[in-house]
């Protein structure tokens, strides 16, 4: 008996060593693949409006601030207090500016790297909840090859970082079931989420709490868990307390209510939508993995007595219901649900992987892959025959069409290799898209800001505020021009022209004609926009 136990103990130790080495190999491979996809061509396109322009400007003002100015604690935007979000990611970007200068690459790099780290983190989460390694591998690869994950993860936004910290929190929560020391990581992850996106931490923390209550309720009575949470929320309490002391009721009204809590029941800046808004976002952008999502969620429901299914159901359903009921609807708010979707699809794909060789796959799967191939082929032909041929888009659609066609043929034959083809082809297609100039397609929604900003830099107006006839505020133009560009109506522009001593206007030609101003001096022009001021001579 003792000899057998000794032999088994030695074999078990050897097995665990090999098992850890295999995990390390997969983690390195996944991380390298993610870093390549999330950083290639990262700085070639301008920053887009809204989040990117705002985040970059706040970070630059932190970077420019003199030592000892406390700008890192009390950030500003255009010289005014910035209440919207805690400055954790802005501080990381400011640090990147200090190392590599101010440009698009350093602006996007911190968020891109944190999102890339999510891929091996999801692998480790899969290893904690799945019995088979392949389910964890497929989950992380599916997450890596999701279009919205790659696109939004590469942008200078806060969502990729928040998801990364949430994954740290979930991973530590899963490991704390057998080692209570990981409770410290749960608290740290929660604190980092709150220091990144504020109120989002409460929703993600509630998801973790519901999962623990359903799966491992004993952790709720553990002093280690609450000690870890206390340590995690201490810096969050310090930051919010510092804002209240410094700004008083203004921070409560603007920072807490108007820009955070009110988004739950009001649509901020007209960003509204129906209850099914985020469901449509998932339906539009999660192909080809959407094919496996319904059956994956059904598999979760059938196994809801198991930990992995409990985690996926709570993660996906609670988060989707919560954001769907919110008044404000923005496409990137759905970002944190994608790891849960990847886990559901990964579990289903791993089950398909176990099917006997040359066994028939569900017909809807084959039909869906064939349909995607036809659509991608049509896209490739369209951009080939267009008046202005776009070779990059032609190649991207051709890669997608080839991937889906080969996968459909292999699936029709019952060959499980179609899964490898689907993963590899999706990765290559996304790599081609990120290498092109089309991955930030929102840049085509309005005029290019960099030529206009360069014009403003050449003129170097003495004022820091320039009025424009454009319809809405463009934070990216503020960042590149290093000025505050304020949209104004024709009435407001006329009033400013008469009342200000030396106003500067950024106008297009129709607006200039409609204003019919006197003593106009044309300073410069670019991309159909005119920079004018008063002629004082």
C-alpha positions in Angstrom: 0.0 0.0 0.0 2.7 2.5 0.9 4.8 1.6 -2.1 1.8 2.2 -4.4 1.1 5.4 -2.7 4.7 6.5 -3.2 4.7 5.6 -6.9 1.4 7.5 -7.4 2.6 10.5 -5.5 5.8 10.7 -7.7 3.7 10.2 -10.9 1.2 12.8 -9.7 4.0 15.4 -9.1 5.5 14.7 -12.5 2.1 15.0 -14.1 1.5 18.3 -12.4 4.9 19.7 -13.5 4.1 18.7 -17.2 0.6 20.2 -16.8 2.0 23.5 -15.6 4.5 23.6 -18.5 1.8 23.1 -21.0 -0.2 25.9 -19.4 2.8 28.2 -19.6 3.3 27.4 -23.3 -0.3 28.2 -24.1 -0.2 31.4 -22.1 2.9 32.6 -23.9 1.5 31.7 -27.3 -1.8 33.4 -26.6 -0.2 36.5 -25.2 2.2 36.8 -28.2 -0.7 36.3 -30.6 -2.8 38.9 -28.7 0.0 41.5 -28.5 0.6 41.2 -32.2 -3.1 41.7 -33.1 -3.7 44.5 -30.6 -0.6 46.5 -31.4 0.0 46.2 -35.2 -0.6 49.5 -37.0 -1.8 50.9 -33.7 -0.6 54.5 -34.2 -1.2 54.9 -38.0 -4.8 56.3 -37.7 -5.9 59.5 -35.9 -7.7 59.4 -32.6 -11.5 59.2 -33.0 -13.9 61.5 -31.4 -15.5 61.2 -28.0 -13.7 58.8 -25.7 -10.3 58.7 -27.5 -10.0 62.5 -27.9 -11.1 63.2 -24.3 -8.9 60.5 -22.7 -5.9 61.7 -24.7 -6.4 65.3 -23.7 -6.9 64.6 -20.0 -3.7 62.4 -20.1 -1.7 65.2 -21.8 -2.8 67.8 -19.3 -1.6 65.4 -16.5 1.7 64.9 -18.3 2.2 68.6 -18.8 1.4 69.6 -15.3 4.4 70.7 -13.2 5.6 68.4 -10.4 3.7 68.8 -7.2 0.6 70.3 -8.9 -1.6 67.3 -7.9 -3.0 67.1 -11.4 -2.8 63.3 -11.1 -5.4 63.5 -8.4 -7.5 66.4 -9.8 -7.4 66.0 -13.6 -8.6 68.7 -15.9 -10.0 68.8 -19.4 -9.3 72.0 -21.3 -8.2 73.6 -18.1 -11.6 72.8 -16.4 -12.1 70.1 -13.7 -12.7 66.7 -15.2 -15.3 64.8 -13.2 -16.3 62.1 -15.6 -14.1 59.1 -14.7 -11.3 58.4 -12.2 -7.9 58.9 -13.8 -6.2 55.5 -13.5 -5.9 54.9 -17.3 -5.3 58.6 -17.9 -2.3 58.3 -15.6 -1.0 55.2 -17.5 -1.3 57.1 -20.8 0.5 60.1 -19.2 3.3 57.8 -18.2 3.5 56.5 -21.7 3.7 60.1 -22.9 6.7 60.7 -20.6 8.4 57.7 -22.1 7.6 57.9 -25.8 6.1 61.3 -26.5 2.6 62.4 -27.3 1.1 60.6 -30.4 -1.5 58.0 -31.3 0.7 54.9 -30.5 1.5 55.9 -26.9 -2.1 57.0 -26.4 -3.5 53.6 -27.4 -0.8 51.4 -26.1 -1.8 51.0 -22.4 -5.4 50.0 -23.1 -4.3 47.7 -26.0 -1.8 45.9 -23.8 -4.3 45.5 -20.9 -6.9 44.1 -23.4 -4.2 41.7 -24.8 -3.5 40.4 -21.3 -7.2 39.5 -21.1 -6.7 36.6 -23.6 -4.3 34.6 -21.3 -6.4 35.6 -18.3 -9.5 34.1 -19.9 -7.4 30.9 -20.5 -6.7 30.7 -16.8 -10.3 31.3 -16.0 -11.2 28.5 -18.3 -8.7 26.2 -16.7 -10.3 26.9 -13.3 -13.9 26.0 -14.4 -13.5 23.5 -17.3 -12.4 19.9 -16.9 -10.7 19.9 -20.3 -7.9 22.2 -21.4 -9.3 22.5 -24.9 -12.4 24.3 -23.6 -10.2 27.0 -22.1 -8.1 27.2 -25.2 -11.1 27.6 -27.5 -12.6 30.2 -25.2 -9.5 32.4 -25.2 -9.0 32.0 -29.0 -12.7 32.9 -29.7 -12.3 36.0 -27.5 -9.1 36.9 -29.3 -10.9 36.7 -32.7 -14.0 38.7 -31.9 -14.2 41.9 -34.0 -15.6 44.3 -31.3 -13.0 43.0 -28.8 -10.1 43.7 -31.1 -11.5 47.1 -32.3 -12.5 48.6 -29.1 -9.6 47.0 -27.2 -7.1 48.9 -29.5 -8.7 52.3 -28.9 -7.7 54.7 -26.2 -10.8 53.9 -24.1 -11.4 52.6 -20.6 -13.5 49.5 -21.4 -10.7 47.1 -22.3 -8.8 47.9 -19.0 -12.0 47.6 -17.0 -12.6 44.1 -18.5 -9.0 43.1 -17.7 -9.4 44.1 -14.1 -12.8 42.2 -13.9 -11.1 39.1 -15.3 -8.4 39.4 -12.5 -11.2 39.7 -10.0 -13.0 36.6 -11.4 -9.9 34.5 -11.6 -8.9 35.3 -8.0 -12.5 34.6 -7.0 -12.4 31.2 -8.5 -9.0 30.4 -7.0 -10.1 31.6 -3.6 -12.4 28.6 -3.4 -9.3 26.5 -2.6 -6.9 29.1 -1.4 -8.3 32.1 0.6 -5.1 34.2 0.0 -6.6 35.0 -3.5 -9.3 37.0 -1.8 -6.8 39.8 -1.7 -6.8 39.7 -5.6 -10.6 39.9 -5.6 -10.5 43.2 -3.7 -7.7 44.6 -5.8 -9.5 43.8 -9.0 -12.7 45.4 -7.7 -10.8 48.5 -6.7 -9.0 48.8 -10.1 -12.4 48.6 -11.9 -13.8 51.4 -9.7 -10.7 53.5 -10.4 -11.1 53.0 -14.1 -14.9 53.4 -14.8 -16.4 54.3 -11.4 -20.0 53.1 -11.2 -19.3 50.1 -13.6 -17.4 48.5 -10.6 -20.7 48.2 -8.7 -22.4 46.3 -11.6 -19.4 44.0 -12.1 -19.0 43.5 -8.4 -22.7 42.6 -8.2 -22.2 39.9 -10.9 -19.3 38.4 -8.9 -21.4 38.6 -5.7 -24.4 36.8 -7.3 -22.1 34.1 -8.7 -20.5 33.5 -5.3 -23.9 33.4 -3.6 -25.0 30.7 -6.1 -21.8 28.7 -6.4 -19.7 29.1 -3.2 -21.8 30.9 -0.5 -19.3 30.0 2.2 -16.9 32.7 0.8 -19.5 35.4 1.8 -18.8 34.7 5.5 -15.0 34.5 5.1 -13.1 37.3 6.8 -10.3 36.9 4.2 -12.8 37.9 1.4 -14.0 41.0 3.2 -10.5 42.0 4.3 -9.5 41.8 0.6 -12.5 43.9 -0.4 -11.7 46.4 2.3 -8.1 46.8 1.0 -9.4 47.1 -2.5 -11.9 49.9 -1.9 -9.5 51.9 0.3 -7.9 53.8 -2.6 -11.3 54.2 -4.2 -12.6 55.8 -1.1 -9.5 58.0 -0.9 -10.0 59.2 -4.4 -13.7 60.0 -4.1 -13.1 61.6 -0.7 -10.4 63.8 -2.1 -12.8 64.9 -4.9 -15.6 65.7 -2.4 -13.2 67.7 -0.2 -11.7 69.6 -3.1 -14.9 70.3 -5.2 -17.7 69.9 -2.7 -21.3 69.6 -3.9 -20.2 70.3 -7.5 -18.5 66.9 -7.7 -21.6 65.2 -6.3 -23.9 66.8 -8.8 -21.7 66.7 -11.9 -19.3 63.8 -11.3 -21.6 61.4 -9.4 -25.1 62.2 -10.7 -25.0 64.0 -14.1 -22.1 62.0 -15.6 -22.5 58.6 -13.9 -25.7 57.6 -12.0 -28.1 59.6 -14.3 -27.0 57.4 -17.3 -29.0 54.6 -15.7 -32.4 56.3 -16.3 -31.5 59.2 -18.7 -30.0 59.2 -22.2 -26.8 61.3 -22.1 -26.3 63.5 -25.1 -29.0 61.8 -27.1 -27.4 58.3 -27.0 -30.6 56.3 -26.5 -32.0 53.2 -28.1 -34.5 50.4 -27.6 -34.2 47.7 -25.0 -32.9 45.3 -27.6 -30.1 47.7 -28.7 -27.2 45.6 -27.2 -28.7 42.3 -28.4 -28.5 43.8 -31.9 -24.9 44.8 -31.3 -24.1 41.2 -30.4 -26.0 39.8 -33.4 -24.2 42.2 -35.8 -20.6 41.9 -34.7 -19.9 38.5 -33.1 -19.8 36.4 -36.3 -18.8 33.7 -36.9 -19.0 32.8 -33.3 -22.6 33.8 -33.1 -23.3 30.4 -34.8 -22.3 28.6 -31.6 -23.8 31.1 -29.1 -27.4 29.7 -29.0 -26.3 26.1 -28.5 -23.6 27.3 -26.1 -26.1 29.1 -23.9 -28.4 26.1 -24.1 -25.5 23.9 -22.9 -24.9 26.3 -20.0 -28.6 26.0 -19.0 -28.5 22.2 -19.2 -25.4 22.2 -16.9 -26.5 25.0 -14.6 -25.6 22.9 -11.6 -21.9 23.2 -12.6 -19.7 26.1 -11.7 -18.7 27.0 -15.2 -22.3 27.2 -16.4 -23.3 29.3 -13.3 -20.5 31.8 -14.1 -21.4 32.1 -17.7 -25.2 32.5 -17.0 -24.7 35.1 -14.4 -22.0 36.9 -16.3 -24.0 37.2 -19.6 -27.6 37.4 -18.4 -27.2 39.8 -15.5 -24.9 42.1 -17.4 -27.1 42.1 -20.6 -30.3 42.8 -18.7 -28.6 45.6 -16.6 -27.2 47.5 -19.6 -30.4 47.0 -21.7 -32.5 48.7 -19.1 -30.1 51.7 -18.9 -31.3 54.9 -20.6 -27.9 55.7 -22.2 -27.0 53.3 -25.0 -23.4 53.3 -26.4 -21.9 50.4 -28.5 -18.9 49.9 -26.2 -21.0 49.4 -23.1 -21.5 45.8 -24.1 -17.8 45.1 -24.1 -17.7 43.3 -20.7 -20.1 40.6 -21.9 -17.8 39.2 -24.6 -15.6 37.1 -22.2 -18.8 35.4 -21.0 -19.9 34.8 -24.6 -16.5 33.4 -25.4 -16.7 30.9 -22.5 -20.1 29.7 -23.6 -19.0 29.3 -27.2 -15.7 27.7 -26.1 -17.6 25.1 -24.1 -19.8 24.3 -27.1 -16.9 24.1 -29.5 -15.0 21.8 -27.2 -18.0 19.5 -27.1 -18.0 19.5 -30.9 -14.3 18.7 -30.9 -15.1 15.5 -28.9 -17.5 14.2 -31.6 -16.3 11.1 -33.5 -14.3 11.7 -36.7 -16.4 12.2 -39.9 -19.6 12.4 -37.9 -22.2 14.8 -39.3 -22.4 18.3 -37.9 -25.7 20.2 -37.5 -26.9 21.4 -40.9 -27.5 25.0 -39.6 -23.8 25.2 -38.8 -22.8 24.3 -42.4 -25.4 26.6 -43.9 -24.3 29.5 -41.7 -20.7 29.1 -42.7 -21.7 28.9 -46.4 -23.8 32.0 -46.1 -20.9 34.0 -44.5 -18.7 32.9 -47.4 -21.2 34.1 -50.0 -21.6 37.5 -48.2 -17.8 38.0 -47.9 -17.4 37.0 -51.5 -19.9 39.6 -52.5 -18.1 42.2 -50.4 -14.8 41.4 -52.1 -16.3 41.6 -55.6 -18.0 44.9 -54.7 -14.7 46.6 -53.6 -13.0 45.1 -56.7 -15.5 46.6 -59.2 -16.1 49.9 -57.3 -15.2 53.1 -59.1 -12.4 53.5 -56.6 -11.0 50.1 -56.0 -10.0 49.4 -52.4 -7.4 46.6 -52.5 -7.2 46.3 -48.7 -10.9 45.7 -48.2 -10.9 43.4 -51.2 -8.2 41.3 -49.6 -9.9 41.3 -46.2 -13.2 40.1 -47.6 -11.4 37.5 -49.7 -9.7 36.1 -46.6 -13.0 35.9 -44.8 -14.7 34.3 -47.8 -11.9 31.7 -48.2 -12.0 30.9 -44.4 -15.7 30.4 -44.3 -15.8 28.4 -47.5 -13.1 25.9 -46.4 -14.7 25.6 -42.9 -18.1 24.9 -44.5 -16.7 22.2 -46.8 -14.9 20.5 -43.9 -17.9 20.8 -41.6 -20.1 19.2 -44.4 -17.6 16.3 -44.5 -17.7 15.9 -40.8 -14.0 16.9 -40.4 -13.4 18.6 -37.0 -10.5 20.5 -38.5 -13.0 23.1 -39.6 -12.7 24.6 -36.1 -9.0 25.2 -36.5 -9.5 26.7 -40.0 -12.2 29.0 -38.6 -10.0 30.2 -35.8 -6.9 30.6 -37.9 -8.7 32.3 -40.8 -10.5 34.7 -38.4 -7.2 35.7 -36.8 -5.6 36.3 -40.2 -8.6 38.3 -41.4 -8.6 40.5 -38.3 -4.8 41.0 -38.7 -5.4 42.2 -42.3 -8.1 44.6 -41.1 -6.0 46.0 -38.3 -3.1 46.4 -40.8 -5.4 48.5 -43.1 -6.7 52.0 -42.7 -10.3 50.9 -42.2 -10.4 49.5 -38.6 -11.5 52.9 -37.2 -14.4 53.4 -39.6 -15.9 56.2 -37.5 -13.3 58.5 -38.8 -15.3 58.7 -42.1 -18.3 60.2 -40.3 -16.9 63.7 -40.4 -14.1 65.8 -41.9 -10.5 64.7 -41.0 -9.3 66.7 -38.0 -5.5 66.5 -38.4 -5.2 68.9 -41.5 -7.5 71.4 -39.7 -5.5 71.0 -36.5 -2.2 71.6 -38.4 -3.7 74.7 -39.9 -4.6 76.0 -36.4 -1.1 75.2 -35.2 0.4 77.2 -38.1 -1.7 80.2 -37.3 -1.0 79.8 -33.6 -3.9 82.1 -32.4 -3.4 83.8 -29.1 -6.8 82.6 -27.8 -7.4 79.1 -26.4 -11.1 79.0 -27.5 -12.1 78.9 -31.1 -15.8 78.9 -32.2 -16.9 76.7 -35.1 -20.0 76.3 -37.2 -19.7 72.5 -37.1 -22.7 70.8 -35.6 -21.1 69.1 -32.6 -18.1 69.1 -30.4 -15.1 67.0 -31.6 -12.7 66.2 -28.7 -10.1 64.8 -31.2 -9.9 68.3 -32.8 -9.4 69.8 -29.4 -6.5 67.4 -28.7 -4.7 67.8 -32.1 -5.2 71.6 -32.2 -4.4 72.1 -28.5 -7.3 74.5 -28.4 -10.9 74.2 -27.2 -13.1 74.2 -30.4 -16.7 75.2 -29.4 -19.6 74.6 -31.7 -21.9 77.6 -31.9 -25.1 78.6 -33.8 -25.0 81.4 -36.3 -26.6 83.7 -33.8 -24.0 82.9 -31.2 -21.3 83.4 -33.8 -22.6 86.9 -34.7 -22.8 87.9 -31.1 -19.3 86.7 -30.4 -18.0 88.6 -33.4 -19.5 91.8 -32.2 -18.6 91.4 -28.5 -15.2 89.8 -28.5 -12.1 91.9 -29.2 -10.2 89.3 -31.4 -12.4 86.2 -31.9 -11.3 83.3 -34.0 -13.8 81.3 -36.0 -13.5 78.0 -37.8 -16.1 78.1 -40.6 -17.0 76.4 -43.8 -17.8 78.6 -46.8 -21.7 78.4 -46.5 -21.5 79.5 -42.9 -19.2 82.4 -43.7 -21.6 83.6 -46.4 -24.6 83.3 -44.1 -22.9 85.2 -41.3 -22.1 88.1 -43.6 -19.4 89.5 -41.3 -17.5 92.7 -41.6 -13.7 93.2 -41.4 -13.0 89.6 -42.0 -9.3 88.4 -42.1 -8.7 85.0 -43.6 -5.9 83.4 -41.5 -5.6 80.0 -43.2 -7.7 77.3 -44.8 -7.6 73.5 -45.0 -9.9 70.6 -46.0 -12.8 73.0 -46.8 -12.5 74.9 -43.5 -11.6 78.5 -43.0 -9.9 80.1 -40.0 -10.9 83.7 -39.7 -10.5 86.6 -37.3 -11.2 90.3 -37.2 -9.1 92.6 -39.4 -8.1 95.3 -36.9 -6.1 97.4 -39.4 
